[in-house]
Amino acid sequence: MVKIKYGLIFTLIIIPFFFIGFRKDTINDETIHMKHRYNRYLKTAIQDASASLLLYATYDRTKDNNNVNIDTTDAINTFFDSLYLQMGYDISGVSTDYHYGLAEIKKYVPVILIMDYDGYYIYGMERYEDEKGYHYTNHQLLPKRYYTYRDEEDQVLQFFLDDYVQIHNVETGEIIEGLYDEIKEHSDLLQKENFQIIKKETIIKSIEDSLNVYINQHNEYGKGYGFLYDFYLPSIKDEEWDQLLEDIGIMAFLQGIPIFNDQYVNIYGIQGSKILSRTEYIGYVKEGVPFYGKEGCQIYKDYTVTAHFDNRKEAASRGYYPCPECNP
């Protein structure tokens, strides 16, 4: 009888702890699952936006540098449309109305960065004044900020994502531009061994400063909605900066969505568009037959170039045959 009594007491003590442990494990599993889900949402949205940049990009490769034009507005819209379609049932009320749903989602996207060939764009909260003098705060795509550096000689150097450089003489207004190796003698900075490090640090610092400014402004905006979460710029790894500086692309942040145990979503993603690195095909005519070959092919250089193509499908649709030498 005594053994039964003690066994019953032991069971009554242990069972609550068992259920508490089971509940904690369940919550932890669900937390991990939700984090993975939001990571997938953000990754997909960034990939969709990057694909939009690639789809609508136009550029001129007849010069030494890449004269690139991108549709930043469509990329931003594509990003949010993708998030809306994925997150419609994860945030209360989002799926019921498109415009209300986007507004709800934007509360958790403090800033978006779009990297262009010669500068970058920020999409974030900005204060503005309408024609009647009323002040508002709203999400806006802000004007491009260029990759620039002012040296000790009172020259302003404009950097690009590749080796192209412009040197602006502030005093005379003269502009010298070209590939780094061709014009480095015109600037002491370009001749320094650590020039590439200076260039990278200059671009990163400018971007970090801008991101911090607009994330802080998003915090002020969030307080108006009673947000308890403090948005902030996470530490970005050096290899991620290298990825971002390789090509035109996008970086976006998703933060502040509450999950379990007072935890919040705090993630970011990066995706390059491969606009600068994509292969171009050259069209030429040999003995009356139109061919297309790779950029590095030696054959077409002996003939008149008649066209440029972004892909093989475009070349084929124009009646060009694959070059028998480089077999593109």
C-alpha positions in Angstrom: 0.0 0.0 0.0 2.8 2.4 0.9 4.6 1.5 -2.4 1.4 2.3 -4.3 1.0 5.6 -2.5 4.6 6.7 -3.2 4.3 5.5 -6.8 1.2 7.6 -7.2 2.9 10.7 -5.7 6.0 10.2 -7.9 3.7 9.9 -11.0 1.8 13.1 -10.1 5.1 15.0 -9.7 6.7 13.7 -12.9 3.8 13.9 -15.3 3.6 17.7 -15.3 7.3 18.0 -16.0 6.9 15.5 -18.8 4.2 17.6 -20.5 6.2 20.8 -20.0 9.2 19.3 -21.7 7.0 17.9 -24.4 5.4 21.3 -24.9 8.8 23.0 -25.1 10.1 20.5 -27.7 6.9 21.1 -29.7 7.3 24.9 -29.6 11.0 24.7 -30.5 10.2 22.5 -33.5 7.5 24.8 -34.6 9.8 27.8 -34.2 12.5 26.2 -36.3 9.9 25.3 -38.9 8.5 28.8 -39.1 12.0 30.3 -39.4 12.7 28.0 -42.3 9.4 28.9 -43.9 10.1 32.7 -43.8 13.6 32.1 -45.1 12.1 30.3 -48.0 9.6 33.1 -48.6 12.3 35.8 -48.6 14.7 33.8 -50.8 11.9 33.2 -53.4 10.9 36.9 -53.4 14.5 38.0 -53.9 15.0 35.5 -56.7 11.8 36.7 -58.4 13.0 40.3 -58.1 16.4 39.5 -59.4 14.9 37.7 -62.4 12.9 40.8 -63.1 16.1 42.9 -63.1 17.6 40.5 -65.6 14.4 40.3 -67.8 14.0 44.1 -68.3 17.7 45.1 -68.2 19.1 46.9 -71.3 22.7 47.7 -71.9 25.2 48.7 -74.5 28.4 46.7 -74.7 29.9 48.7 -77.6 31.9 50.8 -75.2 34.6 49.8 -72.7 32.1 49.9 -69.9 28.6 48.5 -69.6 25.9 51.1 -70.0 23.2 49.4 -68.0 19.6 50.4 -67.5 17.4 48.5 -65.0 13.8 48.6 -64.0 14.0 49.1 -60.3 10.3 49.8 -59.9 9.3 46.5 -61.4 11.8 44.7 -59.3 10.4 46.2 -56.1 6.8 45.4 -57.2 7.8 41.8 -58.1 9.5 41.4 -54.7 6.4 42.4 -52.7 3.9 40.6 -55.0 6.0 37.4 -54.4 6.0 37.9 -50.7 2.2 38.6 -50.7 1.4 35.4 -52.6 3.5 33.3 -50.2 2.7 35.0 -46.9 -1.0 35.7 -47.6 -2.2 33.3 -44.8 0.7 33.7 -42.4 -0.1 37.2 -41.3 -3.6 38.0 -40.1 -5.7 39.8 -42.7 -3.1 39.9 -45.4 -4.9 37.5 -47.8 -8.3 39.4 -47.6 -7.2 42.5 -49.5 -4.2 43.1 -51.8 -3.4 46.7 -50.9 -4.0 46.1 -47.2 -2.0 42.9 -47.4 1.0 44.7 -49.0 0.8 47.4 -46.3 0.9 44.8 -43.6 3.9 43.0 -45.2 5.8 46.2 -45.7 5.8 46.8 -41.9 8.2 43.9 -41.7 10.5 44.9 -44.5 12.6 47.8 -43.1 14.7 48.4 -46.3 15.6 47.0 -49.7 18.8 47.6 -51.5 19.2 47.4 -55.3 22.8 47.3 -56.6 23.3 49.0 -59.9 26.4 49.1 -62.1 27.4 52.6 -61.0 25.5 53.1 -57.8 22.7 51.8 -55.6 19.0 52.4 -54.8 17.3 52.3 -51.4 13.7 51.4 -50.9 12.6 52.5 -47.4 10.6 54.9 -45.3 11.1 58.6 -46.3 9.5 61.8 -45.1 8.1 64.0 -47.8 5.9 67.1 -48.2 2.9 67.3 -50.6 1.9 70.3 -52.6 -0.3 71.6 -49.8 2.6 71.5 -47.3 1.4 68.4 -45.4 4.1 66.0 -44.2 4.0 62.3 -44.7 6.1 59.2 -44.1 5.8 56.5 -46.7 7.8 53.8 -48.5 9.6 55.2 -51.5 12.3 54.2 -54.0 14.9 56.8 -53.4 17.3 58.4 -56.0 20.4 56.5 -57.0 23.5 57.0 -54.8 26.7 56.7 -56.8 29.9 54.8 -55.8 32.1 57.8 -55.2 35.3 58.7 -53.4 37.0 62.1 -52.9 40.7 61.9 -52.7 43.4 64.3 -51.3 43.9 65.9 -54.7 40.3 67.2 -54.8 39.4 64.6 -57.4 36.1 62.7 -57.2 36.5 59.1 -58.3 33.4 57.2 -59.5 33.6 53.5 -59.2 31.7 50.8 -61.1 31.1 47.1 -60.3 33.8 46.2 -62.8 37.2 47.8 -63.5 35.8 50.9 -65.1 36.6 54.2 -63.4 35.7 57.9 -63.9 38.0 60.7 -62.5 36.3 64.0 -62.0 38.5 67.0 -61.4 36.4 69.3 -59.2 38.4 72.4 -60.0 38.5 72.2 -63.8 35.5 70.0 -64.5 37.6 67.6 -66.6 36.5 64.0 -66.6 38.9 61.2 -67.4 37.3 57.7 -67.8 38.3 54.2 -68.8 39.4 50.9 -67.5 41.5 51.0 -64.3 44.8 49.9 -66.0 44.4 52.5 -68.7 43.9 55.6 -66.6 45.5 54.8 -63.2 48.4 57.1 -64.0 46.0 60.1 -63.7 45.3 59.5 -60.0 47.6 58.7 -57.0 44.8 56.7 -55.4 44.5 54.4 -58.5 48.2 53.7 -58.3 48.1 52.5 -54.7 48.5 48.8 -54.1 45.4 48.7 -51.9 43.2 50.5 -54.4 40.7 47.6 -54.7 40.4 47.4 -50.9 39.7 51.2 -50.7 37.1 50.8 -53.5 35.4 48.0 -51.7 35.4 49.7 -48.3 34.1 52.9 -49.8 31.1 51.2 -51.4 30.4 49.1 -48.3 30.5 52.1 -45.9 28.2 54.2 -48.1 25.7 51.3 -48.3 25.9 50.5 -44.5 25.4 54.2 -43.7 22.3 54.4 -45.9 20.8 51.1 -44.6 21.2 52.3 -41.0 19.6 55.6 -41.7 16.5 54.0 -43.3 16.2 51.2 -40.8 16.2 53.8 -38.0 13.5 55.7 -39.9 11.5 52.4 -40.1 11.8 52.1 -36.3 10.2 55.5 -35.9 7.5 54.4 -38.3 7.0 51.2 -36.4 6.5 52.9 -33.0 3.5 54.7 -34.5 2.0 51.2 -34.9 2.9 50.1 -31.5 5.8 47.8 -32.6 7.9 46.5 -29.7 10.5 45.1 -32.0 13.7 47.2 -32.7 14.8 46.9 -36.3 18.5 46.9 -36.9 21.2 46.1 -39.5 22.5 42.6 -38.9 26.2 41.9 -39.3 26.8 41.0 -43.0 29.7 38.6 -43.7 32.6 39.6 -45.9 31.9 36.9 -48.4 28.3 38.1 -48.7 29.6 41.6 -49.5 31.8 40.1 -52.2 28.7 38.4 -53.6 26.8 41.7 -53.6 29.6 43.6 -55.3 30.0 41.0 -58.1 26.9 42.0 -60.2 23.7 44.0 -60.3 21.4 42.5 -57.7 19.2 42.9 -54.6 19.4 42.6 -50.8 16.3 42.6 -48.7 15.5 42.3 -45.0 12.5 40.6 -43.3 12.3 41.4 -39.6 10.0 41.7 -36.6 7.4 39.1 -37.4 6.5 37.5 -34.1 6.8 33.7 -33.6 6.9 31.7 -30.4 8.7 32.4 -27.1 9.1 36.1 -27.7 11.2 35.3 -30.8 11.0 37.3 -34.0 12.0 36.7 -37.6 15.3 38.5 -38.4 16.7 37.5 -41.8 18.1 38.9 -44.9 18.9 37.7 -48.4 21.1 38.5 -51.3 20.7 37.6 -55.0 22.7 38.6 -58.0 21.1 39.0 -61.4 24.0 37.9 -63.6 23.4 40.9 -65.9 27.0 41.9 -66.1 28.3 38.3 -66.3 25.8 36.9 -68.8 27.2 35.6 -72.1 26.8 37.7 -75.2 26.7 36.1 -78.7 28.1 37.8 -81.8 26.4 37.6 -85.2 28.4 37.6 -88.4 28.1 36.6 -92.0 30.5 34.1 -93.6 30.1 33.4 -97.4 26.6 34.6 -97.3 25.5 32.4 -94.3 24.7 34.1 -91.0 26.4 32.6 -87.9 26.6 33.4 -84.2 29.5 32.7 -81.9 30.8 33.3 -78.4 32.4 36.6 -77.5 35.9 35.0 -77.4 35.6 33.3 -80.7 38.4 34.2 -83.1 36.4 33.4 -86.3 34.0 36.3 -86.3 36.8 38.8 -86.0 37.6 38.1 -89.7 34.1 39.1 -90.8 31.7 42.0 -90.4 29.7 41.9 -87.1 26.1 42.1 -88.0 24.3 41.6 -84.7 24.6 41.1 -80.9 22.4 38.5 -79.1 21.7 38.0 -75.4 21.1 34.2 -75.8 21.2 31.4 -78.4 17.4 31.3 -78.8 17.3 34.9 -79.9 20.1 34.3 -82.4 18.3 31.2 -83.8 15.0 33.1 -84.1 16.8 35.7 -86.3 18.1 33.0 -88.7 21.6 32.7 -87.4 23.4 29.3 -87.3 25.8 28.1 -84.5 29.5 29.0 -85.3 31.2 25.7 -86.4 34.4 26.8 -84.7 33.4 27.7 -81.1 30.1 25.6 -81.1 28.2 28.0 -78.8 
